[in-house]
Amino acid sequence: MIYTILQIVGSLGLFLFGMRTMSDGIQKAAGERLQAILNFMTVNRFAAIFTGFAITAIIQSSSATTVMVVSFVNAGLLQLTQAIGVIMGANIGTTVTGWIVAILGFKVKISAMALPAIGIGLPLIIIKKLEKEEVGEAIIGFGILFLGLSFLKDSVPDIKNHPEILQFLSNLTGSGLGPFLLFVMVGTLLTIVVQSSSAAMAITLTMAYAGWIDFQTAAAIVLGENIGTTVTAYLASIGTSVNARRASRAHTLFNVFGVFWMMIFFRPFLAMINMMVPGDVFAPGSANLIPSHLAMFHTMFNITNTIICSFFIKQIALVVTTLVPEEKGNVSGNYRLKYISASLQDTPELYLLTIKKELAKMTSIVSEMFDRFWEVFDHPDKKMGGEVERLKGMEDFTDQMQEEITRFLSSCSLDSMNKVSAANVYSMMRITNELESIGDGCYNLIVLAERRYKKKLKIDKEAVEDLRPYADLVHEFLEFITSHLNAHLSRQDLEVAQKIETKINKRRNTLKKNATKRLQHGAEVKAELLYIDVVRHVERIGDHCLNVAESLRQVY
């Protein structure tokens, strides 16, 4: 018995490893295309549903898709109603796995295709000149997946040789509400334990094919698996924004609602599936028909549930908004990227979109810091108020952003990304550091402004006026990188950035010369030295802006 259990666990492990390998290979091969698919999310509810279906069908993991969606809601990339549509589509997309397993896993000799697939994929990985490593990895993952499924089929004991199991199961099965809820619970727990609805589906199909459970019982377990798969997104939403938590609750609500109405129409629905798929699955000795019938049941249930709920997306959003109310009086100044880090193993390339969003937020913060400094410095009669403390808080926030974003990017497995995405990781790290340096520069500037007021240092009015076009150039540069942050910078755009930097440098030299002349004519030394410090810090901000532009030009 122990040996059999270990065989089953090992086979399941091989199945999961193959699925992960195949998923990683597909992500690396189609990472940029997957990012393009996300642009369709915001069109309408049907585009969102199709997007969820397409991504899940490609990466073969509804949990990864829903976790990713919660991530995007957390970062502000998606609205709640759009996220609900994508989650609905993900539920349909996950049925593709069931069809692959049902058709290829039980109607074709698996070993006949598993080893050749590995044989085809291996040269694609080894021969670097072909530049098809991602495709090779996906093919090998496909082979390992079915090799694991083959072992799983062979590991499950034949029910004919274990009549005691059949007797035990017959005592549990039945047509009442009790057995239905029991096996729904079994499916939920099974998915929570293996952390993969696809793996849980494979186990259910294998047990049904071996004659352990009938079609009705297997269908109830599949319904439970639909609920169990929501747990991953629920756990990942802990500690995230209110809307992210609402998105995960919507996923749970959507799937639980589906099980509720299916509980009422369960037997008629099974009869309809039996008519749609060739063969009478209810006839004695028809266990071999269950995989295809079960795959159809899974698909039709999710499609029907999605069609019903797609007309009530706004209402679902209203319900989860009530379940997860806005937080009041608990605004924290701490920055966290905890959620995305926890989800690193799932679709890392797609999460780079979230990082881009965070970098845009960081750019907006440092731009505001510079504008606040100049507003104070340009108006000598304006009181400082709490500007130093305010900018200190913003500078601390950018420090936290740099730390969290850098930690996430440095923990990305570059081996699981395509070359463009891997290079983007380095560019994003450099951009993060440059933006943090701009924040430091802005804080240093506001400290200089405070010193000017406290020491009552008098700077020549014309000298302050000369700073205006200088500050305007830096403001222009900050606006430039803000508008180009999430796109590849063309050669012409980089030339524009270099011209702005050249103007800043020329202006710096002129301002320093003028300050030197004023010193020679008896101007206050402390005031002019502070003035030169301001010029120096502003010019450095221009340097950092150029570094950001160069990073955008390199890859992105």
VEXLO-767605 format. One record per residue (C-alpha): x, y, z. Coordinates in steps of 0.05 Angstrom, whole numbers, padded with zeros to 5 digits, always signed. Example, Ala and Ser with C-alpha at 12.3 -4.5 7.8 and 13.67 -1.06 7.14 Angstrom:
<rs>
+00246-00090+00156+00273-00021+00143
</rs>
This chain:
<rs>
+00000+00000+00000+00056+00049+00019+00093+00033-00045+00030+00045-00086+00019+00112-00052+00090+00133-00065+00083+00113-00138+00020+00155-00144+00053+00215-00110+00116+00208-00153+00074+00203-00217+00035+00265-00196+00100+00301-00182+00126+00284-00252+00060+00308-00281+00065+00375-00244+00138+00383-00262+00122+00372-00335+00065+00422-00332+00110+00474-00300+00165+00462-00351+00117+00466-00409+00085+00529-00380+00153+00563-00370+00174+00546-00441+00110+00574-00470+00117+00637-00428+00188+00649-00451+00170+00636-00524+00108+00680-00523+00122+00728-00466+00117+00792-00508+00054+00767-00543+00022+00751-00476+00035+00823-00455+00002+00847-00519-00060+00805-00503-00069+00843-00439-00084+00906-00478-00150+00877-00498-00173+00872-00426-00199+00943-00423-00243+00942-00485-00306+00909-00456-00330+00851-00414-00326+00802-00472-00255+00823-00488-00236+00813-00415-00268+00743-00415-00232+00724-00479-00166+00750-00451-00173+00707-00389-00189+00647-00432-00131+00659-00480-00078+00669-00426-00101+00609-00385-00104+00564-00447-00033+00585-00464+00000+00581-00395-00043+00522-00373-00058+00548-00303-00121+00584-00281-00090+00597-00213-00032+00633-00246-00080+00676-00287-00124+00694-00228-00065+00709-00183-00036+00752-00238-00103+00789-00245-00105+00803-00171-00034+00830-00178-00054+00877-00234-00114+00902-00194-00067+00914-00135-00022+00955-00179-00079+00994-00212-00070+00963-00281-00140+00935-00281-00207+00958-00253-00248+00910-00211-00301+00898-00265-00248+00883-00317-00213+00835-00269-00278+00797-00258-00286+00786-00333-00215+00760-00339-00226+00712-00281-00289+00685-00315-00249+00673-00378-00195+00638-00338-00246+00588-00313-00262+00569-00386-00188+00568-00405-00171+00517-00351-00218+00466-00384-00168+00460-00441-00122+00419-00396-00179+00370-00383-00189+00359-00457-00115+00348-00469-00112+00296-00414-00178+00264-00433-00163+00257-00507-00088+00246-00510-00080+00216-00441-00131+00161-00445-00145+00149-00518-00073+00148-00544-00014+00106-00520+00020+00160-00480+00090+00130-00479+00088+00129-00555+00087+00205-00556+00120+00225-00490+00191+00200-00504+00192+00224-00577+00170+00293-00553+00229+00295-00504+00274+00271-00561+00250+00328-00605+00256+00381-00551+00325+00363-00526+00365+00383-00589+00327+00449-00591+00354+00464-00521+00425+00438-00532+00438+00470-00601+00442+00544-00582+00450+00567-00654+00377+00548-00668+00354+00598-00615+00294+00553-00600+00309+00537-00527+00241+00561-00505+00204+00518-00556+00248+00458-00537+00232+00469-00463+00157+00471-00478+00161+00407-00519+00201+00371-00465+00152+00394-00412+00096+00366-00455+00131+00299-00458+00145+00297-00384+00073+00316-00369+00046+00256-00407+00101+00210-00380+00077+00228-00310+00005+00216-00331+00024+00148-00359+00057+00129-00293-00004+00155-00256-00050+00111-00297-00006+00050-00283+00001+00067-00209-00074+00069-00194-00094-00003-00175-00145-00038-00218-00212-00034-00182-00227-00107-00200-00170-00130-00157-00193-00087-00098-00268-00101-00088-00264-00072-00017-00250-00003-00046-00310-00009-00092-00353-00029-00033-00328+00030+00008-00342+00079-00048-00411+00050-00062-00430+00066+00009-00412+00139-00002-00440+00150-00072-00513+00164-00084-00561+00213-00117-00578+00255-00055-00553+00322-00033-00507+00292+00020-00463+00252-00028-00461+00311-00076-00436+00359-00023-00387+00307+00004-00352+00298-00063-00353+00373-00077-00315+00380-00011-00268+00324-00033-00253+00361-00098-00241+00426-00060-00193+00394-00011-00157+00356-00066-00143+00420-00105-00120+00456-00042-00071+00400-00026-00040+00393-00095-00045+00468-00109-00065+00456-00181-00135+00447-00210-00103+00414-00271-00068+00362-00228-00132+00351-00188-00169+00341-00254-00117+00290-00277-00125+00251-00212-00201+00252-00219-00198+00229-00291-00150+00173-00272-00194+00148-00215-00255+00150-00261-00219+00114-00317-00196+00060-00268-00268+00050-00245-00260+00077-00175-00314+00130-00184-00373+00138-00231-00389+00197-00276-00435+00230-00226-00384+00227-00170-00328+00252-00215-00371+00311-00237-00384+00331-00165-00309+00327-00150-00295+00372-00210-00344+00423-00183-00306+00422-00117-00240+00432-00155-00269+00496-00184-00278+00522-00113-00210+00496-00090-00173+00533-00145-00198+00600-00116-00158+00589-00052-00091+00606-00085-00115+00675-00107-00149+00685-00039-00084+00672-00001-00044+00715-00049-00092+00774-00038-00076+00777+00036-00040+00843+00051-00057+00874-00016-00102+00933-00035-00177+00933-00023-00192+00923-00097-00143+00865-00102-00179+00830-00045-00245+00844-00078-00221+00812-00142-00202+00748-00105-00269+00747-00069-00304+00755-00136-00268+00693-00161-00293+00653-00101-00363+00681-00106-00367+00666-00181-00346+00593-00172-00389+00581-00110-00449+00609-00146-00437+00561-00203-00437+00501-00156-00501+00527-00123-00542+00529-00187-00510+00464-00211-00534+00431-00147-00605+00445-00171-00596+00423-00243-00542+00370-00232-00577+00308-00259-00609+00342-00321-00542+00374-00336-00507+00306-00334-00560+00277-00379-00549+00334-00429-00473+00320-00428-00487+00246-00441-00527+00265-00503-00473+00313-00528-00415+00263-00524-00417+00196-00561-00428+00134-00517-00473+00122-00457-00431+00139-00396-00485+00112-00349-00483+00042-00379-00446-00013-00340-00372-00020-00358-00367+00049-00389-00310+00076-00347-00269+00088-00410-00321+00139-00432-00317+00181-00369-00255+00223-00387-00286+00254-00450-00354+00263-00416-00321+00295-00355-00280+00343-00399-00345+00363-00434-00380+00372-00367-00324+00416-00341-00325+00458-00404-00400+00466-00410-00407+00482-00336-00356+00538-00339-00382+00566-00404-00454+00566-00378-00433+00597-00312-00394+00651-00348-00452+00667-00395-00499+00674-00336-00452+00716-00294-00426+00760-00351-00492+00798-00348-00483+00812-00274-00410+00835-00270-00429+00902-00241-00474+00868-00190-00418+00820-00171-00372+00879-00163-00423+00912-00117-00429+00849-00074-00354+00842-00064-00349+00917-00051-00398+00906+00006-00360+00844+00031-00293+00882+00029-00308+00955+00049-00259+01012+00042-00209+01018+00098-00216+01082+00139-00165+01113+00184-00112+01062+00166-00071+01096+00114+00001+01072+00118+00061+01108+00091+00097+01043+00078+00106+01016+00009+00097+00942-00004+00107+00898-00064+00095+00836-00020+00040+00806-00063+00079+00804-00128+00140+00775-00094+00098+00719-00066+00072+00703-00135+00140+00703-00168+00136+00631-00193+00074+00646-00236+00082+00682-00303+00142+00726-00283+00144+00760-00351+00073+00785-00344+00088+00813-00275+00139+00859-00308+00079+00900-00330+00063+00913-00258+00135+00936-00245+00128+00984-00303+00066+01012-00270+00105+01020-00204+00162+01056-00240+00111+01104-00270+00085+01118-00200+00157+01129-00176+00170+01178-00233+00107+01217-00215+00130+01222-00143+00200+01249-00159+00170+01298-00210+00124+01325-00156+00182+01331-00108+00221+01374-00157+00161+01418-00171+00150+01428-00096+00222+01449-00087+00220+01500-00142+00153+01527-00118+00185+01543-00051+00252+01567-00078+00220+01612-00130+00178+01649-00079+00224+01679-00027+00166+01706+00015+00130+01639+00019+00137+01603+00086+00168+01534+00085+00108+01505+00121+00119+01430+00127+00152+01422+00059+00217+01392+00086+00179+01340+00126+00133+01327+00067+00190+01316+00018+00227+01275+00070+00167+01228+00073+00165+01224-00003+00239+01211-00006+00232+01155+00045+00176+01126+00003+00220+01125-00059+00274+01090-00018+00224+01036+00000+00201+01030-00072+00273+01022-00095+00285+00968-00042+00222+00928-00057+00225+00933-00133+00299+00916-00134+00287+00857-00088+00233+00831-00135+00274+00841-00198+00336+00810-00169+00296+00749-00148+00269+00739-00218+00295+00675-00249+00325+00700-00314+00328+00628-00338+00252+00626-00339+00247+00688-00384+00260+00703-00457+00320+00745-00475+00282+00811-00482+00247+00804-00415+00312+00784-00381+00346+00846-00409+00287+00888-00387+00299+00865-00315+00368+00897-00317+00340+00961-00348+00285+00966-00295+00336+00958-00239+00377+01014-00268+00316+01059-00277+00294+01045-00206+00362+01066-00179+00363+01129-00222+00294+01150-00199+00312+01139-00127+00374+01183-00138+00329+01238-00167+00286+01233-00104+00349+01241-00061+00369+01302-00103+00301+01335-00094+00305+01325-00019+00375+01355-00017+00347+01415-00055+00290+01427-00006+00341+01423+00051+00382+01477+00016+00319+01519+00009+00305+01511+00083+00377+01532+00100+00368+01594+00058+00306+01614+00098+00334+01597+00166+00401+01631+00154+00365+01688+00119+00415+01684+00062+00402+01737+00009+00410+01713-00063+00410+01764-00119+00341+01769-00152+00371+01764-00221+00408+01701-00200+00343+01669-00178+00311+01690-00245+00369+01658-00281+00352+01592-00247+00281+01592-00276+00298+01569-00347+00348+01520-00316+00294+01489-00272+00246+01490-00332+00295+01447-00371+00298+01395-00316+00222+01397-00309+00218+01385-00385+00266+01327-00378+00224+01296-00322+00161+01303-00365+00199+01271-00423+00218+01207-00385+00147+01204-00355+00115+01203-00424+00165+01152-00451+00173+01107-00391+00133+01047-00414+00159+01042-00485+00222+01029-00524+00258+01095-00538+00272+01109-00611+00339+01136-00635+00306+01203-00649+00276+01207-00579+00343+01191-00548+00374+01248-00588+00320+01294-00560+00340+01272-00489+00413+01283-00504+00398+01353-00530+00361+01370-00465+00420+01345-00424+00468+01386-00466+00426+01449-00454+00425+01434-00379+00501+01427-00377+00512+01492-00416+00464+01528-00370+00500+01499-00309+00567+01526-00333+00538+01595-00345+00505+01597-00276+00569+01576-00241+00609+01630-00278+00559+01683-00258+00562+01660-00185+00638+01665-00188+00634+01736-00216+00586+01756-00160+00634+01729-00109+00690+01770-00139+00646+01832-00134+00634+01822-00060+00571+01780-00057+00555+01741+00006+00598+01678+00006+00550+01632+00042+00492+01653-00004+00532+01641-00067+00559+01574-00044+00488+01552-00029+00468+01577-00099+00524+01535-00131+00501+01474-00091+00430+01483-00118+00458+01488-00189+00499+01424-00178+00441+01383-00151+00394+01405-00206+00445+01386-00259+00453+01317-00227+00378+01306-00234+00388+01319-00309+00443+01266-00310+00397+01215-00277+00342+01231-00328+00390+01218-00385+00410+01151-00353+00336+01132-00351+00329+01151-00425+00389+01108-00443+00359+01049-00406+00294+01057-00444+00333+01058-00509+00373+00994-00494+00313+00946-00490+00243+00957-00463
</rs>
